[in-house]
Amino acid sequence: MTMHLVLFLVVAIVLLVIGVPVGITLGLSSILFFLLEGIPAMTVVQRLFSGCDVAALMCIPFFILAGDLMAKGGIAKRLVHVCNMAIGNVTGGLALVTIVVSAIFAAMTGSAMACCVTIGTIMLPYMLEAGYSKEFSTAIFSAGSVLGPIIPPSTAMIIYAVNTNVSLTDLYLMGVPAGIYFAVGLAIVAYFLCRKNGYKGKSRTDEGEKFTVKEFLKALGKAVPAIGSPLIILGSIYSGICTPTESAVLAVLYSLVIGLFVYKEIKIKDIPGILFNAAKGTANIMFIVAGASLFAFVISYAQLPQILVNALLGISSNKYVILIIILVILLIMGCIMDATPILLITIPMFLPVIQQLEISTLQFGIIMCSAVCIGFVTPPFGTCLFTGMSVSGVSMQKLVKSIMPFIASMLVVLLLITFIPQLTLWIAR
């Protein structure tokens, strides 16, 4: 089996390096192992099906659809308006508004790319008009988009909960303070960089509009329907009224009603296209999930987790040293892969290590999800880097240079929530 396992890993790595899609890579390398080991072909079909036949995964298509409806329904624009009236006039106000709106929008969509495109498209013209450089502006909304899959709802957390049997509700509860810590870290860096570069605030979003209590309350009133979405999603889950899947369905219905009848920015003719985009996004994720279920079976069958446990514990028995090693592995993988495949590949390998060291599985979930989400903005293949570049037209070299301070702040927060578990665990307890 040792030679078969080596071939399996080599083929998987080679396919990834040459650019074969992750779902196909996981499936083909696993099928090769099945053939070498003489495992019945019917097992392939069974594992592919069982990997997707999980009730909790029903959250994913509904949250994707809800996110698309929110992005196109005018919700983000109202949030930007009210936040800008509240804090837009301070030093670096537009940068702070971008981060705050990204955090709020994250609590609605759970998608980094949706957050990057929507918030970036709205905020970039304002920041450029106020004298912000294009690369700094792009770095702000690209870094802010990382909050999308950290603050619930989160596809990464759904994947982790399904594969570890931890409570998704508890994981969501812990994701809220974790996301706030990341947002605060980004805001602190943004403030000092804006102060250094002389980037001022802008107290109005429309020509001639001045800040008054009356105007602020008016803007807040228009944003109330938008703010209702995260309250419905998170409130229904945490109160025990709905399961995460049921809350996702409510979010779809609410977003559709708001977009069609309140803000009127979604037309009936737009709905087929929105449904098609959500279906494509769901299919991409579920294809990876199916391939990863085969991959996980091979890992378990070949006893790779036990090998990894012995190897890591052979390096050190100190849980903090092991956690640092795991974080480095996850961050390196994040430079070349998306969050979902990283989680599906590494959860079955790292979970036995964590259990051996008696580390909270819930706490490790927040650590793991946060680490892989930072990969959205780490070069050379960070998804949100490419998305930010497409929105603004800035070059990769300039964007990477500008976003590095924000990545550094996220790494600091990641270390804090890793080595001070009480920062996130308190809310679940």
N, C-alpha and C positions, 0 to 999 in steps of 0.2 A: 504493500500500500504506500510505502514511503515514496517510491519512485512515481507512482500515480499521483500522489499529492503534490509533488514537486512540479510535474508536468501541468497539472491543473492550475497551480499558482502562476507558473511561467506564462502559460497561454493567456490567462486572465490579464496579467500585467502587460504583455505584448499587445493584446487587443486594445487595451486602454490607451497605451502609448501611441498607437497608430491612428487613434481617433474613432474607433468603432463605438457606436452608441452604447451607453452603460447597460441598458436592459439586455441588448444582444450579447454583450461581453459576458455578463453574469450567466445568461442562459447557455451559451455555446461552451464556455469553459466547464460548466457543471455537467452538461450532456457528455462531454468528452470523458469526464471522470466516471460517469455512469457506465459508459461503454467499456472503459478500461477495467472497471471493477465487476462487470457482468451483472449490474443491477437491472432488473426488468424495466423495459421501456415504459410500461404502464405507470411506473412510479413517477416518471417525469410529468405526465399529465396530471396525476393526482396532486403532486406538489405545486404545480403551476396554479391549479384551481384552488387548492386549500389556502395558498398564500393570499389570494384575493377574497376568499369567502369568509370575511371577517366583518361582523356588523359594525364595529367601530370605524371602519374605513369609509362608511357611508357619509361621514362628516365631510370628507375631502371634496367630492363634487359639489356639494351644496355651498361650502365656504368659498370655493373657487367662483361659482356662479354669483354668490352674493357680492364678492369682491369686484367682479366685472360690472355688476349693476351699480354699485356704489361709485366706481371710478367714472362711469359714463352718466350718472344721474345728477351731477352737480353738487354732490355732498361735499367733496373736497374743497370746492371754491368757497362755500359758505364757512367752512372751518378756517380757511386761510384768512378770510375777511375779518372774522371776529377776533382771531388770535392776533392779527396784525394791528387791530385797533387797540388791543389790550397792552401788548408789549413791543410793538413795532417801532416805537420812537426812541428806544434806548440804544446805546452803542451796540452795533452788530445786531440790531433788532430783527432784521429780515432773516438772518442766519438762525436766530433763536426761534423765530416763528416757524421756520422750515422744520426744525427738530421737533417742536411741540406738535405741529400738525402731523408730522410723520408718526409720532407716538400715538396720537388719537386715531389716525387713519389705520394704523397697525392693529388697533383694537377692533377694527371693523373687518378688515380683509385678511390679515394673516399672511399676506403675500409681499415679498420683498420687491419683486419686479413691478407689481401693480403700484406699490407705493412709490417706487423710483420714477416710473413714467408719469403718474398722475401728479405727484407733488412737484417733480422736476419741471414738467411742462408749465405748471401754474406759476411757480416761484422764480424760475430763471429770468424771465423778462423784468420782474420787479428788482431783483438783485443787480442785474446788469445796469438798469436805469439808475440805481442808487450808487453806482461806481464800484461794485464788487467785480473782481476779476472773474472771467468765465471759468477758469480751472478751479478756483476756490468755491464758486457757486455750485459747480458740478460735484465737487468733493462733499459739500454740505448735504445735498439731497441724496447723493449716493450712499453716504455713511448713514444718514437717517433712515434709509430704506431697510437697513439691517434690523431695525426694530420690528419690522413686519412679522417675521416668523418667531420672534422672541416673546413679544406681548401677545397673549391669546386673543383670538383663536390662532392656532399654529399647526400647520401640517407636520412639522418636525416633531412636535410633542405627540401628535396622534400616532405617528409611526413608532415613536419610542414606547408609548403606553401599550400599543398593540403587541409589541414584541417583548415586553417585559412584565406584562400583567399588572402594572401599577395603575393607580387611580388617575384617569385623565383629568378629572375635576381638581384633584390635589395638585397635579402638575400645572394646570392652568392657574390655580391660585398662586403658586410659587413663581410663575412666569410674570405676573404683574409687577411685584417689587423688582425682579431681575431686570425687566424692561425699563423701569423707572431709573434704576442705577445706571444703565447704559445711556439713557437719554440725558441724565444729569452729567455724566462724563463727557458726552459729546458737546453739551451746551457750555461746559466750563472751557473746553478747548476752543470752541467757536468764539466765545466772548473774548478771550485773551488774544487770539489771532486777529479778530476784528479790531480790537483796541490797538494792537501793534501796527496794523495796516491802515488804520484810520477809516474803517468802514462804519459809516453812521447808520442811524435808524431812519425809518420812513413812517410817519404816523398816519398816512392815509393810503388807501388802495385805489381810490377813484379820484379823478381830477376835481379839486374843489372841496373834497370831503374833509372835515376837520373833526378832531376828537372832542366829543362832548358826552356827558353821561347819557343824554337822550339818544344820540346816534349810536353809542355803544350798545345800549339796551335794544335798540331797533335791530342792529346787526345780530345780537345774541338771539333775539326772537326768531330771526330768519334761520339761524343755525340750529335751533332746538330740534327740528325733525332729524337733522343730521346726527346730532349728539345722541338721539334716541336709539340709534343702531347698536353701539357698543353696550348701552345699558340693557337692551333686550338680550344680546348675545351672552354677556357675562353675568348679568343679573339673574337670568332664568337658569343658568347652570349652577351658580353658587348658591342660589336659594333652594335648589333641589326640585324646582318646578319642572324642568326639562333636562333631558340628557343632552350631551353635546350635539348629537345628530339632530335632535328635535329643535334645538336652538338655532342650528344652521338653517333648517327649513324656515323657521320664523324670520331669520335674517333675510332670506331670499324674498319672502313675501313682503316684508317691510320695505326692503330696498326697491322692489318693483313698484310698490304703491307710491313711495316718495318720489321716485324718478319719473313715473308716469303722470301722477295727479297733483303733486305738491310743487316740485321744482319744474316739472314738465320738460325736462331735458332728454328724456328717453321717449322715442316714438315707437308706435306699434311695429313699424317696419324695421326697427333696430333689434327687436327681440330675437329673431332667428339667428342673426350674426352673433349676438351675445351668447346664446345657447350653444352655438357651434364652437366658439372659442373656449367656453367652459368645458365642453365635451372633449376638445383636443387636449386641454390641460390635464383633465382627469385621466384620459387614455395614456398620456405620457407617464404620469405617476404610477398608474396601475400596471403598466407594462414593466416598469422597473421593479415594482413590488413583486410581481409574478416571477421575474428572473431571479430576484434576490431570495425568494423562498427556496428555489433550487440550490442557490449558492449556500444558504444557511444550512440546508440539509447535508450538503457535502462537508461543510465545516464541522458539523456535529458528528457525522458518520466517521470522519477521519480523525476525530478527537483533537482537532486543532486548538480549541479553547484550553484543554488540559496542557497541551504543549506550551501555549502562550503563558498560562498561569505559572508553570514551572520556570519558564525562561525569565519572566519579569520578577518573580520572587527570588530567583537566583541572583538577580542584580541587586535587589534590596528588599527588605521586609518592611521598610518604612512606607506607610501609605501615601505620604506626601511626595516622596520621590517617585513612586509609581504613578501618582496622579499627574505629576509634571511630565513624565514620559508619555502618558496617554494623551495629554493636551498637545504636546509637540507633534505626535503622530496625527491627531485630528486636524491640527492647523496646517500641517504640510499637505495632507489629503485635501483640505479645503482650497488649497491653491490650484488644484487641478480637477476637482470634482464638485458636483452639487451636493447639497445637504442630504437629500433623501437617500441616494445610493451609499453615501458614507455611513449613515446611520444603519442602513440595512446590512451592510457588510461588517461593520465593527461591533454592533450590539452583541451578537452571539459570541464574539471573541472576548470582549472586555467584561461582559456581565459576570462570568465566573470569577474573574480577577477581583472585581469590586465586592462580590459576595464573600470571597475568601478573606478580604481585608476588613469585612464588616462595615463597609461604607453604605450609607443610606442609598437605596436604589432610586428613590425620588430625587434626592440631592444630586446624584450622578446624572439623572435625566436633565436637570437644568444646566449642569456643567456641560454635558455633551451637546445639547441642542444649541447652547450659546456659542460653543467653540466652532461647531460646523457652520453656524450662521455668519460668523465673522468671515468665513471663506467667500461670502458673496462679494466682498470688496477687496480681497487679497489678490495681487497679481500672480501669475499672468492670465488666469482664466476666470477671474471673479465675474459672475453673471451680471451683477449690478454695475461693475466697472464698464462693461460693454454697453449696458443699457443707458448709463449716464452719458457715455460718449455719443451714443446715437441721438440722445435728446439735445445735447449742447454742441456737438461737433468738435469738442476739444480732443487733443491727442492723448494717447495712452500715457506717454512719458510725463506730460504736464499734470495729468490727473493723478497718477500714482504719487508724484512728488507732493501734491497738495493734500492727498488723502492720508498720507502716512501718520500725521499727528492724531487723526481721528482713530486710525487703527490702533495706535499706541494706547489711546485712552480706553478703547474697548478691551485690549489685552489686560490693562490694569484692573478693570472691573471684573473681568473673567477670573483673574487670580484672587480677587477679594471674595467673590462668591464661591470659589473653590475651597479656599482655606479658612473661610469664616462661614460655615454652613448656616448659622443662625440668621444670617442676612436674608435668606429666602425660606428656610424651614419654619420659621416662627408662624407664618401665616397658615401653613397647612396644619400645624399642630393646634 
